[in-house]
Amino acid sequence: MRRFSNVAIAAVTVVALCCGAWLLRSGAATHAPPQPSAAQARSGHGDGHTDPRSAPALPPSPPDRIRIPAIRVNAPLMGLGLTPTGSLDVPPAERTNLAGWYEAGTTPGETGTAIVAGHVDNADGPAVFYGLGALKKGAAIEVDRRDGSVAVFTVDAIEVYDAKGFPDEKVYGAAKRPELRVITCGGGYSRSTGYKGNVVVFAHLTGSR
């Protein structure tokens, strides 16, 4: 399987996940998904690579399921590739409880930055990562892997970015420890263009079983 640079998919997820047809029909003011507060952003005290709670990296293994108990996410994962234009593909919008992972990149649990993406909503209502912006630092994310192990990540930060200022290297760049990014739409909503940006969860591996 060919491995691509994570940076090669930067700014692609921004467009592909963010139509917001449901909000357009039902009213953004009433149904807008939660957005992270400034208190959930990175603290500025370094990247956490010396965090004593960091767990040893796991061998590569494709993931099958992601669970985020704090926001009641329990969803299967499908592999995502790149479109002919170099964009990250996305899960089918009609399958609301389905997320995807960038299968040409790092697998969740091995050293590096693994990417998981999913819709916030579709034309009919909320989708798998509708509540992502409500997460708090310290929340757990569990990823079931095909080798039978479960990679357990701890959330370090939840941030929201405007599409025009999306920090490619910060989100997709390489890491020296096992890290995870979970991405969906956010950053406000425009009736003409849909969601204006992305909610990004930063997490690192703290255990396995």
N, C-alpha and C positions, 0 to 999 in steps of 0.2 A: 504494500500500500504506500503510495507516494505521500510524503509529508510536505506540507506547505508551511510557510512562515505564517504565524498568527497575524502579523501585521498586514499581510496581504488581504485579509478580509475586513480590515478596519473601515468603518463608515458605511459598510454594506448593510449590516444588520439594522442600522438606523432607518433606512428606507423600507426595507422589506417587511418589517414587523408592524409598521405604524400607519395603517389606513384609518382606523377609528370609525368605521362605518356605523357601529352601534351608537356611539356618542352623537353622531350626526343626526341619527333618527330619533334618539330618545332624549337628547338634551345634555350637553356637557356639564352644566352646572350641577345637575342632580346625580349623574352617574360617573363622574370622573374617578379614575382609580387613585388610591392613596399615593402621595409623593413623600420621599424621605425628607426628614428635617435636617437642618444644618448640624444638629448634634450627632447625627449618624455618619457624618463624613469622616475622612481620615483625620487623625489628631495632629499630624505633622511631626510626630516623634520618631520618624524613621519608617522603614518598610516592614518591620517586624520579623526580619529574617533570623533574629536571635531569640525569638519567642521560645521559652522553654517548653511550651505546650505543643510545639511543632512535632509532628510524628515522622518517622522515617518513611521515605518514599516506597510505594508499592510497585511491583513489576507492571508493565503495560497490560491492560485488559479492557476491552470495550465495556461501556456501561449499558445497563438495561433499564434502570429506573432511578428517579430522583424523588426524594421525600424532604419536605421542609415543614416539620410539624407545626411551627408557630403560625403559619398561614394556611395550614391544611392542604398542602400540596402533596400529592402522591400520584406520580404520573410516569408512564413509560417514556423511554427515550428512543428516538430514531436517529440514525446517522444522517448528517447533513454534509453535502459537498458544496462545490462552487458551481455557479451557473456559467454559461459560456462567456459572459461579460466579466467574470471574476468576482461576482457577488456571492455572498453566503446564501445558500438556499434556506428555506424555512419550512417548518411542518405545515401540512395542509390546514388551512384556516378553519375548515369545518370540523376538525377533530379538536375540540376545545381542551381536552385533558391529555395533551400530547406535547412534549418538548423535544428538542433536538440537541445533539452535540456535534461539534466540528470534528468529523472522524478522520480527517487528514492531519489533525494536530495532536496535541497531547491528550492521552486518556486520563480521566479524573483519578487522581491518586498517585500518578507517576510524577517525577520531577518536571516542572514546567507549568505553563498556564493552560488549563483546560477551559474550553468555551462551551457553555450551554445557553441556548436561546429559545424563547417561546413567545407566543402571542399574549398580549394583555387582554384582548377581546376580539370578537368578530362581529359580523352584522347582527347576530342574534343575542349577544350578551357577553358576560365575562368569560375569559379563557384562562388557561393554566396559571399564568403569572400575573393575574389581575391584582393580587395583594402584595406583590413583591416590594413595593415602595413602603409598606408598613413594617417590614422587618426591622429588627434592632440588632445592634452589635452584640455579639455573643450567642446569637441564635445558631442552632445546629442545622446542617444540611447533610443528608445521607445519600450516598450513591451506591446502588447495587451494581456490582460488576459481574461480568460473565464468568469469571473464574471462581465465583461463589463468595468472594469477599465483599465487605461493605466499607467504603471509604467514608469517613466521618470528617466533615469540614466545620470550622467555626467562622462565623461572619466577622470580618474585621471592619467593614464599612459598607454603607449604602449611599450611593451618590447619584445625582441626576445631572445630565449634560444636555445642552442644546446641540442639535445636529450639526450646526455650523462650527461649533467649537469642540467637537468630540475628541478627547485625548487618546489618539490611537495607541501610542506607545504605552501609556499608563494602563490601559485596559488590556491590550492584546500582547504586550511585550513579554519577552522571556522572563522566567523566574528561576531562582536557584533552589527553590523548594517546591513541593506540590501545592499549587494554587488553583482556585476555581473562580471563574467569572460567570454570573448568571445575569442575562440581559433580556430586557423587554422594553416596551415603549413607555414614554412619560414626558415630563418636561412641559406640561401644558398642552393645550389642544386648540387647533384652528379649524374652523369649518371648511376652509379652502384647501388646506394642506394636510390635515390630520394631526397626529401627535408631532410635537416640535422637537423631540429628542428621545433620550433613553434613560431608563433607570438601570444602574449597574450595581450588582452585589459583588463585593470582593471577599473572598474567603480563603482559608488555608487549611491544609490537612492537620488534624489534631488527634486522629485515632483511626483504628480499623478493627474489624472483627470478621 
